[in-house]
């Protein structure tokens, strides 16, 4: 439930920013099955994306160092699509309806 609230909050902030700047965007649900990282890169290939933007992991733990943070699979994608990484910052969750 907390993760869903964080995701919806991040989407809301992103949409508000993109709309304020007049930047076209699309929100695509990728489904529940399979790796989010693989699905993201696959979708980027389908739409011939020029770039993927990901937020880096905020608190990297030992497990992340051993296996690699989730975003690393997108950053090092085999399709060689450029990736912009954004460092997370402290902020308040947005109210959304």
WONOR-V880219 format. One record per backbone hydrogen bond with DSSP energy under -1.0 kcal/mol. CO is the residue of the C=O (numbers start at 1). NH is the residue of the N-H. E is the energy in kcal/mol with one decimal. If there is no record, write none. Layout:
BEGIN
co = {CO CO}
nh = {NH NH}
e = {E E}
END
This chain:
BEGIN
co = {1 2 3 4 5 6 7 8 9 10 11 12 13 14 15 16 17 18 35 36 37 38 39 40 41 42 43 44 45 52 54 61 62 63 64 69 70 71 72 74 77 82 84 86}
nh = {5 6 7 8 9 10 11 12 13 14 15 16 17 18 19 20 21 23 39 40 41 42 43 44 45 46 47 49 48 84 86 65 66 67 68 72 73 75 76 77 80 52 54 56}
e = {-2.0 -2.3 -2.6 -2.6 -2.3 -2.6 -2.5 -2.3 -2.3 -2.3 -3.0 -2.5 -2.1 -2.9 -2.8 -2.0 -1.6 -2.8 -2.6 -2.4 -2.1 -2.8 -2.6 -2.3 -2.1 -2.1 -2.2 -3.1 -1.1 -2.7 -2.4 -1.8 -2.2 -2.6 -2.3 -1.5 -1.2 -2.8 -2.5 -1.5 -1.6 -2.3 -2.5 -2.4}
END
